[in-house]
Amino acid sequence: MSKRAAIKYKYVSPEVVAKGAGKSDVIPLLQKVQVANGFVPEEAIHEISGLTGAAESDIFSVVTFYKQFRLKAPGKYLIKVCDGTACHVNDSMLLLDVIRDDLKLDDVTDTTDDGLFTVETVACLGCCSIGPVLFLNDDVHGKLTAQSVRKLLKEYQRKARN
């Protein structure tokens, strides 16, 4: 029995399993898993390894190298803080500090213990004229201050409780 046949696939589609995949398919497969689940579960790395022949350690290296991939489920609310030039010169990192402080996140942790918020920085959100800016899920919030960010966080925390 081949290694591919021995694996019960949960994260890779039956069509891809039937067709087969090689090492060059690792990133596209990871992208599909990420889109479908919001993150790349460890079990998916095992499946992709069995299907492509790539070592699990190599796939893990890819996942941890590229910022687009995450190994943990994101929070209900994904906060993307812009740190592009226009936002940066308008104190976007101060806003990030306020967010991390209010949500009790250290420099390593990106998701709150209750799973409500995940915070990340991005190079540019393309909203330079209203910087500093952040996306909270798909909602754009611009011309932010420390006070307006605190108010926004409280609003979403209240929304989650109701």
Secondary structure, 3 states (H helix, E strand, C coil): CCHHHHCCCCCCCHHHHHHCCCHHHHHHHHHHHHHHHCCCCHHHHHHHHHHHCCCHHHHHHHHHHCCCCCCCCCCCEEEEEECCHHHHCCCHHHHHHHHHHHCCCCCCCCECCCCCEEEEEECCCCCHHHCCCEEECCEEECCCCHHHHHHHHHHHHHHHHC
